[in-house]
Amino acid sequence: MAFYDHVDELRTRLTRAVTVFFCGFLLAFFTFVEPILTFLRAPLFAVLPPERQHLYFTSLFENFLTHLKVGAYAALFFLAPYFFYELWGFIAPGLHKREQKMVVPFITAATVFFLLGAAFAYFILFPVGFHYFVTYGAPSDIPMLTIDSYYGTCLKLLLLFGLAFELPVLIILLGFLGLVDAPTLRKHRRMSIIGITVIAALFAPPDAVSMLILGIPLVLMYEGAIWVVHWLGMRRKEAALKA
């Protein structure tokens, strides 16, 4: 494909993705927002006494705008497989026919790890982090969290952890395409761990425990990705010998 053909292809896929996202947003906003809000505030209310289980809004439009934000994030999460499909569809013309057949494994793996990252944040990070920050300070310090700040923080963490857990999918995809190999990944292990530490510092809440909660799984997934890339390299060598 020529350069402008790629631009047209990108514009077409972006237009479809935005259209699908908008439809998903409308469905989520009018159907799922309230259950999602209840789901998101559960980890916070679990560490607050009953008389303090409240969220506040400080401006007239804050509550409504937060509902819009939740609907948009819900559309991103629920429609993740479609967005990964469009991404693969844009990449596929530059691949060999054998590589193009990986569309289903790629979409499945990308979606599963994206949701695993969000689930990891909700079920592991949130209980630990919320308890730490809510109880931090003197007993006289009373948390008065606003709707926008709390739900905004939850949604950003869910999205960021979902994206962070795409690391092994990206590495394995590059290994499958022959762009990286296991020896190279092992050689740059130290730099990769430093990069993962930086990611953990940026994504996780600013405390050591939260950084470890994110950093350790990413390091383990990096090591697991090395073994998968090694296995793919062995299969590639066996296929070349047979040919």
Phi and psi in degrees as GROMACS dihedral restraints (atoms count N, CA, C in turn):
[ dihedral_restraints ]
;  ai    aj    ak    al  type     phi  dphi    fc
    3     4     5     6     1   -73.3    20    10
    4     5     6     7     1   167.4    20    10
    6     7     8     9     1   -58.3    20    10
    7     8     9    10     1   -47.0    20    10
    9    10    11    12     1   -69.1    20    10
   10    11    12    13     1   -26.1    20    10
   12    13    14    15     1   -66.6    20    10
   13    14    15    16     1   -38.9    20    10
   15    16    17    18     1   -63.3    20    10
   16    17    18    19     1   -41.0    20    10
   18    19    20    21     1   -62.4    20    10
   19    20    21    22     1   -44.0    20    10
   21    22    23    24     1   -63.6    20    10
   22    23    24    25     1   -41.3    20    10
   24    25    26    27     1   -62.1    20    10
   25    26    27    28     1   -43.8    20    10
   27    28    29    30     1   -63.1    20    10
   28    29    30    31     1   -43.3    20    10
   30    31    32    33     1   -63.2    20    10
   31    32    33    34     1   -41.5    20    10
   33    34    35    36     1   -63.1    20    10
   34    35    36    37     1   -45.5    20    10
   36    37    38    39     1   -69.5    20    10
   37    38    39    40     1   -38.0    20    10
   39    40    41    42     1   -64.1    20    10
   40    41    42    43     1   -39.8    20    10
   42    43    44    45     1   -63.1    20    10
   43    44    45    46     1   -44.3    20    10
   45    46    47    48     1   -63.2    20    10
   46    47    48    49     1   -43.6    20    10
   48    49    50    51     1   -63.3    20    10
   49    50    51    52     1   -42.7    20    10
   51    52    53    54     1   -65.6    20    10
   52    53    54    55     1   -39.9    20    10
   54    55    56    57     1   -63.1    20    10
   55    56    57    58     1   -46.8    20    10
   57    58    59    60     1   -63.6    20    10
   58    59    60    61     1   -41.2    20    10
   60    61    62    63     1   -60.2    20    10
   61    62    63    64     1   -44.0    20    10
   63    64    65    66     1   -63.7    20    10
   64    65    66    67     1   -42.2    20    10
   66    67    68    69     1   -63.5    20    10
   67    68    69    70     1   -42.7    20    10
   69    70    71    72     1   -64.2    20    10
   70    71    72    73     1   -37.2    20    10
   72    73    74    75     1   -62.8    20    10
   73    74    75    76     1   -45.3    20    10
   75    76    77    78     1   -61.5    20    10
   76    77    78    79     1   -43.8    20    10
   78    79    80    81     1   -62.7    20    10
   79    80    81    82     1   -44.9    20    10
   81    82    83    84     1   -66.5    20    10
   82    83    84    85     1   -41.3    20    10
   84    85    86    87     1   -63.9    20    10
   85    86    87    88     1   -40.3    20    10
   87    88    89    90     1   -90.6    20    10
   88    89    90    91     1    -5.2    20    10
   90    91    92    93     1  -125.8    20    10
   91    92    93    94     1   -46.2    20    10
   93    94    95    96     1  -111.3    20    10
   94    95    96    97     1    -3.9    20    10
   96    97    98    99     1   -62.8    20    10
   97    98    99   100     1   -47.5    20    10
   99   100   101   102     1   -62.4    20    10
  100   101   102   103     1   -47.2    20    10
  102   103   104   105     1   -59.7    20    10
  103   104   105   106     1   -35.6    20    10
  105   106   107   108     1   -66.9    20    10
  106   107   108   109     1   -41.9    20    10
  108   109   110   111     1   -61.3    20    10
  109   110   111   112     1   -42.0    20    10
  111   112   113   114     1   -61.7    20    10
  112   113   114   115     1   -41.8    20    10
  114   115   116   117     1   -63.9    20    10
  115   116   117   118     1   -41.2    20    10
  117   118   119   120     1   -71.9    20    10
  118   119   120   121     1   -34.7    20    10
  120   121   122   123     1   -84.9    20    10
  121   122   123   124     1    -6.7    20    10
  123   124   125   126     1   -59.6    20    10
  124   125   126   127     1   -44.7    20    10
  126   127   128   129     1   -62.9    20    10
  127   128   129   130     1   -34.3    20    10
  129   130   131   132     1   -70.6    20    10
  130   131   132   133     1   -48.8    20    10
  132   133   134   135     1   -65.0    20    10
  133   134   135   136     1   -22.8    20    10
  135   136   137   138     1   -67.4    20    10
  136   137   138   139     1   -22.7    20    10
  138   139   140   141     1  -107.9    20    10
  139   140   141   142     1     4.9    20    10
  141   142   143   144     1  -108.6    20    10
  142   143   144   145     1   144.0    20    10
  144   145   146   147     1   -66.4    20    10
  145   146   147   148     1   155.6    20    10
  147   148   149   150     1   -54.1    20    10
  148   149   150   151     1   -36.5    20    10
  150   151   152   153     1   -73.6    20    10
  151   152   153   154     1   -11.8    20    10
  153   154   155   156     1  -110.9    20    10
  154   155   156   157     1     9.6    20    10
  156   157   158   159     1   -82.1    20    10
  157   158   159   160     1    72.7    20    10
  159   160   161   162     1  -140.6    20    10
  160   161   162   163     1   150.4    20    10
  162   163   164   165     1  -122.2    20    10
  163   164   165   166     1   145.1    20    10
  165   166   167   168     1  -118.8    20    10
  166   167   168   169     1   152.1    20    10
  168   169   170   171     1  -122.6    20    10
  169   170   171   172     1   140.7    20    10
  171   172   173   174     1  -109.5    20    10
  172   173   174   175     1     0.1    20    10
  174   175   176   177     1  -137.4    20    10
  175   176   177   178     1   159.6    20    10
  177   178   179   180     1   -61.5    20    10
  178   179   180   181     1   -38.4    20    10
  180   181   182   183     1   -97.0    20    10
  181   182   183   184     1    -1.5    20    10
  183   184   185   186     1   -60.0    20    10
  184   185   186   187     1   -45.6    20    10
  186   187   188   189     1   -64.7    20    10
  187   188   189   190     1   -44.2    20    10
  189   190   191   192     1   -64.8    20    10
  190   191   192   193     1   -44.7    20    10
  192   193   194   195     1   -64.7    20    10
  193   194   195   196     1   -33.5    20    10
  195   196   197   198     1   -65.8    20    10
  196   197   198   199     1   -39.2    20    10
  198   199   200   201     1   -61.6    20    10
  199   200   201   202     1   -39.7    20    10
  201   202   203   204     1   -63.0    20    10
  202   203   204   205     1   -43.2    20    10
  204   205   206   207     1   -62.5    20    10
  205   206   207   208     1   -43.2    20    10
  207   208   209   210     1   -63.6    20    10
  208   209   210   211     1   -40.5    20    10
  210   211   212   213     1   -61.6    20    10
  211   212   213   214     1   -38.4    20    10
  213   214   215   216     1   -68.0    20    10
  214   215   216   217     1   -45.1    20    10
  216   217   218   219     1   -64.7    20    10
  217   218   219   220     1   -38.4    20    10
  219   220   221   222     1   -61.3    20    10
  220   221   222   223     1   -40.7    20    10
  222   223   224   225     1   -62.6    20    10
  223   224   225   226     1   -39.3    20    10
  225   226   227   228     1   -61.9    20    10
  226   227   228   229     1   -43.6    20    10
  228   229   230   231     1   -73.5    20    10
  229   230   231   232     1   -46.5    20    10
  231   232   233   234     1   -68.1    20    10
  232   233   234   235     1   -31.4    20    10
  234   235   236   237     1  -101.4    20    10
  235   236   237   238     1    14.6    20    10
  237   238   239   240     1   -53.1    20    10
  238   239   240   241     1   -43.8    20    10
  240   241   242   243     1   -58.4    20    10
  241   242   243   244     1   -37.8    20    10
  243   244   245   246     1   -67.2    20    10
  244   245   246   247     1   -41.4    20    10
  246   247   248   249     1   -66.2    20    10
  247   248   249   250     1   -38.0    20    10
  249   250   251   252     1   -66.0    20    10
  250   251   252   253     1   -34.6    20    10
  252   253   254   255     1   -63.4    20    10
  253   254   255   256     1   -43.6    20    10
  255   256   257   258     1   -65.1    20    10
  256   257   258   259     1   -38.0    20    10
  258   259   260   261     1   -62.8    20    10
  259   260   261   262     1   -45.4    20    10
  261   262   263   264     1   -64.7    20    10
  262   263   264   265     1   -38.6    20    10
  264   265   266   267     1   -61.7    20    10
  265   266   267   268     1   -31.8    20    10
  267   268   269   270     1   -75.4    20    10
  268   269   270   271     1   -34.4    20    10
  270   271   272   273     1   -79.2    20    10
  271   272   273   274     1   -33.1    20    10
  273   274   275   276     1   -55.4    20    10
  274   275   276   277     1   -38.8    20    10
  276   277   278   279     1   -59.0    20    10
  277   278   279   280     1   -21.7    20    10
  279   280   281   282     1   -90.9    20    10
  280   281   282   283     1     6.7    20    10
  282   283   284   285     1  -108.7    20    10
  283   284   285   286     1   162.9    20    10
  285   286   287   288     1   -74.0    20    10
  286   287   288   289     1   163.3    20    10
  288   289   290   291     1   -60.0    20    10
  289   290   291   292     1   -38.0    20    10
  291   292   293   294     1   -63.1    20    10
  292   293   294   295     1   -38.8    20    10
  294   295   296   297     1   -72.7    20    10
  295   296   297   298     1   -32.9    20    10
  297   298   299   300     1   -64.6    20    10
  298   299   300   301     1   -24.0    20    10
  300   301   302   303     1   -72.5    20    10
  301   302   303   304     1    -5.7    20    10
  303   304   305   306     1   -83.1    20    10
  304   305   306   307     1    11.6    20    10
  306   307   308   309     1   -59.5    20    10
  307   308   309   310     1   -45.9    20    10
  309   310   311   312     1   -67.3    20    10
  310   311   312   313     1   -48.6    20    10
  312   313   314   315     1   -59.1    20    10
  313   314   315   316     1   -38.7    20    10
  315   316   317   318     1   -65.0    20    10
  316   317   318   319     1   -48.8    20    10
  318   319   320   321     1   -63.1    20    10
  319   320   321   322     1   -42.2    20    10
  321   322   323   324     1   -62.6    20    10
  322   323   324   325     1   -49.2    20    10
  324   325   326   327     1   -65.0    20    10
  325   326   327   328     1   -44.3    20    10
  327   328   329   330     1   -62.5    20    10
  328   329   330   331     1   -42.5    20    10
  330   331   332   333     1   -66.8    20    10
  331   332   333   334     1   -45.1    20    10
  333   334   335   336     1   -62.0    20    10
  334   335   336   337     1   -46.3    20    10
  336   337   338   339     1   -70.7    20    10
  337   338   339   340     1   -33.1    20    10
  339   340   341   342     1   -62.4    20    10
  340   341   342   343     1   -46.3    20    10
  342   343   344   345     1   -70.8    20    10
  343   344   345   346     1   -34.3    20    10
  345   346   347   348     1   -62.2    20    10
  346   347   348   349     1   -40.4    20    10
  348   349   350   351     1   -62.9    20    10
  349   350   351   352     1   -44.2    20    10
  351   352   353   354     1   -64.5    20    10
  352   353   354   355     1   -42.1    20    10
  354   355   356   357     1   -64.8    20    10
  355   356   357   358     1   -38.3    20    10
  357   358   359   360     1   -60.9    20    10
  358   359   360   361     1   -43.2    20    10
  360   361   362   363     1   -63.6    20    10
  361   362   363   364     1   -43.8    20    10
  363   364   365   366     1   -70.8    20    10
  364   365   366   367     1   -47.0    20    10
  366   367   368   369     1   -88.7    20    10
  367   368   369   370     1   -20.0    20    10
  369   370   371   372     1  -115.7    20    10
  370   371   372   373     1   -52.8    20    10
  372   373   374   375     1   -70.4    20    10
  373   374   375   376     1   -46.6    20    10
  375   376   377   378     1   -57.4    20    10
  376   377   378   379     1   -51.7    20    10
  378   379   380   381     1   -58.7    20    10
  379   380   381   382     1   -43.0    20    10
  381   382   383   384     1   -70.0    20    10
  382   383   384   385     1   -49.6    20    10
  384   385   386   387     1   -65.6    20    10
  385   386   387   388     1   -43.6    20    10
  387   388   389   390     1   -65.5    20    10
  388   389   390   391     1   -41.1    20    10
  390   391   392   393     1   -63.5    20    10
  391   392   393   394     1   -40.2    20    10
  393   394   395   396     1   -64.1    20    10
  394   395   396   397     1   -48.2    20    10
  396   397   398   399     1   -78.5    20    10
  397   398   399   400     1   -32.0    20    10
  399   400   401   402     1   -69.9    20    10
  400   401   402   403     1   -36.3    20    10
  402   403   404   405     1   -93.0    20    10
  403   404   405   406     1    -0.8    20    10
  405   406   407   408     1   -70.4    20    10
  406   407   408   409     1   140.1    20    10
  408   409   410   411     1   100.7    20    10
  409   410   411   412     1  -166.2    20    10
  411   412   413   414     1   -79.7    20    10
  412   413   414   415     1   156.1    20    10
  414   415   416   417     1   -58.6    20    10
  415   416   417   418     1   -24.2    20    10
  417   418   419   420     1   -78.6    20    10
  418   419   420   421     1   -10.8    20    10
  420   421   422   423     1   -78.9    20    10
  421   422   423   424     1   115.5    20    10
  423   424   425   426     1  -109.9    20    10
  424   425   426   427     1   122.7    20    10
  426   427   428   429     1   -72.4    20    10
  427   428   429   430     1   132.6    20    10
  429   430   431   432     1  -128.2    20    10
  430   431   432   433     1    82.8    20    10
  432   433   434   435     1   -83.1    20    10
  433   434   435   436     1   138.5    20    10
  435   436   437   438     1   -89.2    20    10
  436   437   438   439     1   157.3    20    10
  438   439   440   441     1   -59.6    20    10
  439   440   441   442     1   -46.2    20    10
  441   442   443   444     1   -66.4    20    10
  442   443   444   445     1   -45.7    20    10
  444   445   446   447     1   -67.3    20    10
  445   446   447   448     1   -40.9    20    10
  447   448   449   450     1   -70.6    20    10
  448   449   450   451     1   -55.1    20    10
  450   451   452   453     1   -65.2    20    10
  451   452   453   454     1   -35.3    20    10
  453   454   455   456     1   -61.8    20    10
  454   455   456   457     1   -42.5    20    10
  456   457   458   459     1   -63.7    20    10
  457   458   459   460     1   -44.9    20    10
  459   460   461   462     1   -59.2    20    10
  460   461   462   463     1   -47.6    20    10
  462   463   464   465     1   -65.4    20    10
  463   464   465   466     1   -41.7    20    10
  465   466   467   468     1   -63.7    20    10
  466   467   468   469     1   -42.4    20    10
  468   469   470   471     1   -65.4    20    10
  469   470   471   472     1   -41.3    20    10
  471   472   473   474     1   -60.8    20    10
  472   473   474   475     1   -44.8    20    10
  474   475   476   477     1   -67.2    20    10
  475   476   477   478     1   -45.1    20    10
  477   478   479   480     1   -65.1    20    10
  478   479   480   481     1   -40.5    20    10
  480   481   482   483     1   -67.7    20    10
  481   482   483   484     1   -37.3    20    10
  483   484   485   486     1   -60.8    20    10
  484   485   486   487     1   -42.9    20    10
  486   487   488   489     1   -69.3    20    10
  487   488   489   490     1   -38.2    20    10
  489   490   491   492     1   -62.0    20    10
  490   491   492   493     1   -36.6    20    10
  492   493   494   495     1   -75.0    20    10
  493   494   495   496     1    -1.3    20    10
  495   496   497   498     1   -79.1    20    10
  496   497   498   499     1    -6.1    20    10
  498   499   500   501     1   -53.1    20    10
  499   500   501   502     1   -51.7    20    10
  501   502   503   504     1   -65.3    20    10
  502   503   504   505     1   -33.4    20    10
  504   505   506   507     1   -63.1    20    10
  505   506   507   508     1   -43.7    20    10
  507   508   509   510     1   -64.2    20    10
  508   509   510   511     1   -45.0    20    10
  510   511   512   513     1   -63.3    20    10
  511   512   513   514     1   -45.1    20    10
  513   514   515   516     1   -66.2    20    10
  514   515   516   517     1   -37.7    20    10
  516   517   518   519     1   -62.4    20    10
  517   518   519   520     1   -44.6    20    10
  519   520   521   522     1   -64.0    20    10
  520   521   522   523     1   -36.6    20    10
  522   523   524   525     1   -66.3    20    10
  523   524   525   526     1   -40.6    20    10
  525   526   527   528     1   -64.0    20    10
  526   527   528   529     1   -35.9    20    10
  528   529   530   531     1   -80.4    20    10
  529   530   531   532     1    -3.7    20    10
  531   532   533   534     1    79.8    20    10
  532   533   534   535     1    15.7    20    10
  534   535   536   537     1   -85.6    20    10
  535   536   537   538     1   -23.1    20    10
  537   538   539   540     1  -136.3    20    10
  538   539   540   541     1   159.0    20    10
  540   541   542   543     1  -133.1    20    10
  541   542   543   544     1   169.1    20    10
  543   544   545   546     1   -61.6    20    10
  544   545   546   547     1   -44.9    20    10
  546   547   548   549     1   -58.2    20    10
  547   548   549   550     1   -38.9    20    10
  549   550   551   552     1   -65.2    20    10
  550   551   552   553     1   -42.5    20    10
  552   553   554   555     1   -63.9    20    10
  553   554   555   556     1   -40.0    20    10
  555   556   557   558     1   -67.6    20    10
  556   557   558   559     1   -38.3    20    10
  558   559   560   561     1   -62.0    20    10
  559   560   561   562     1   -37.7    20    10
  561   562   563   564     1  -100.2    20    10
  562   563   564   565     1    23.5    20    10
  564   565   566   567     1   -59.3    20    10
  565   566   567   568     1   -45.2    20    10
  567   568   569   570     1   -62.0    20    10
  568   569   570   571     1   -45.4    20    10
  570   571   572   573     1   -64.5    20    10
  571   572   573   574     1   -35.8    20    10
  573   574   575   576     1   -66.1    20    10
  574   575   576   577     1   -40.5    20    10
  576   577   578   579     1   -65.4    20    10
  577   578   579   580     1   -38.3    20    10
  579   580   581   582     1   -62.3    20    10
  580   581   582   583     1   -42.9    20    10
  582   583   584   585     1   -62.5    20    10
  583   584   585   586     1   -40.9    20    10
  585   586   587   588     1   -63.8    20    10
  586   587   588   589     1   -39.3    20    10
  588   589   590   591     1   -61.8    20    10
  589   590   591   592     1   -40.9    20    10
  591   592   593   594     1   -64.6    20    10
  592   593   594   595     1   -43.0    20    10
  594   595   596   597     1   -60.3    20    10
  595   596   597   598     1   -44.3    20    10
  597   598   599   600     1   -62.0    20    10
  598   599   600   601     1   -39.1    20    10
  600   601   602   603     1   -67.0    20    10
  601   602   603   604     1   -34.4    20    10
  603   604   605   606     1   -79.8    20    10
  604   605   606   607     1   -39.2    20    10
  606   607   608   609     1   -84.4    20    10
  607   608   609   610     1   -43.0    20    10
  609   610   611   612     1   -78.9    20    10
  610   611   612   613     1   159.8    20    10
  612   613   614   615     1   -58.2    20    10
  613   614   615   616     1   154.4    20    10
  615   616   617   618     1   -76.3    20    10
  616   617   618   619     1    62.9    20    10
  618   619   620   621     1  -144.6    20    10
  619   620   621   622     1   155.6    20    10
  621   622   623   624     1   -63.5    20    10
  622   623   624   625     1   -38.3    20    10
  624   625   626   627     1   -63.3    20    10
  625   626   627   628     1   -46.4    20    10
  627   628   629   630     1   -64.2    20    10
  628   629   630   631     1   -37.8    20    10
  630   631   632   633     1   -63.6    20    10
  631   632   633   634     1   -40.8    20    10
  633   634   635   636     1   -67.6    20    10
  634   635   636   637     1   -37.9    20    10
  636   637   638   639     1   -60.7    20    10
  637   638   639   640     1   -35.8    20    10
  639   640   641   642     1   -85.6    20    10
  640   641   642   643     1   -42.8    20    10
  642   643   644   645     1   -66.2    20    10
  643   644   645   646     1   -43.0    20    10
  645   646   647   648     1   -61.5    20    10
  646   647   648   649     1   -48.7    20    10
  648   649   650   651     1   -61.0    20    10
  649   650   651   652     1   -35.8    20    10
  651   652   653   654     1   -66.1    20    10
  652   653   654   655     1   -39.8    20    10
  654   655   656   657     1   -64.2    20    10
  655   656   657   658     1   -43.2    20    10
  657   658   659   660     1   -63.5    20    10
  658   659   660   661     1   -40.4    20    10
  660   661   662   663     1   -68.1    20    10
  661   662   663   664     1   -34.3    20    10
  663   664   665   666     1   -62.3    20    10
  664   665   666   667     1   -44.9    20    10
  666   667   668   669     1   -64.0    20    10
  667   668   669   670     1   -40.5    20    10
  669   670   671   672     1   -63.7    20    10
  670   671   672   673     1   -38.3    20    10
  672   673   674   675     1   -64.4    20    10
  673   674   675   676     1   -34.6    20    10
  675   676   677   678     1   -60.7    20    10
  676   677   678   679     1   -43.9    20    10
  678   679   680   681     1   -65.0    20    10
  679   680   681   682     1   -38.6    20    10
  681   682   683   684     1   -66.3    20    10
  682   683   684   685     1   -42.8    20    10
  684   685   686   687     1   -63.7    20    10
  685   686   687   688     1   -38.3    20    10
  687   688   689   690     1   -60.5    20    10
  688   689   690   691     1   -44.7    20    10
  690   691   692   693     1   -63.0    20    10
  691   692   693   694     1   -40.8    20    10
  693   694   695   696     1   -63.7    20    10
  694   695   696   697     1   -38.5    20    10
  696   697   698   699     1   -65.2    20    10
  697   698   699   700     1   -38.3    20    10
  699   700   701   702     1   -65.0    20    10
  700   701   702   703     1   -41.4    20    10
  702   703   704   705     1   -64.3    20    10
  703   704   705   706     1   -38.1    20    10
  705   706   707   708     1   -65.2    20    10
  706   707   708   709     1   -40.8    20    10
  708   709   710   711     1   -65.2    20    10
  709   710   711   712     1   -41.9    20    10
  711   712   713   714     1   -63.0    20    10
  712   713   714   715     1   -40.7    20    10
  714   715   716   717     1   -66.5    20    10
  715   716   717   718     1   -35.9    20    10
  717   718   719   720     1   -68.8    20    10
  718   719   720   721     1   -36.9    20    10
  720   721   722   723     1   -66.8    20    10
  721   722   723   724     1   -39.9    20    10
  723   724   725   726     1   -68.3    20    10
  724   725   726   727     1   -33.0    20    10
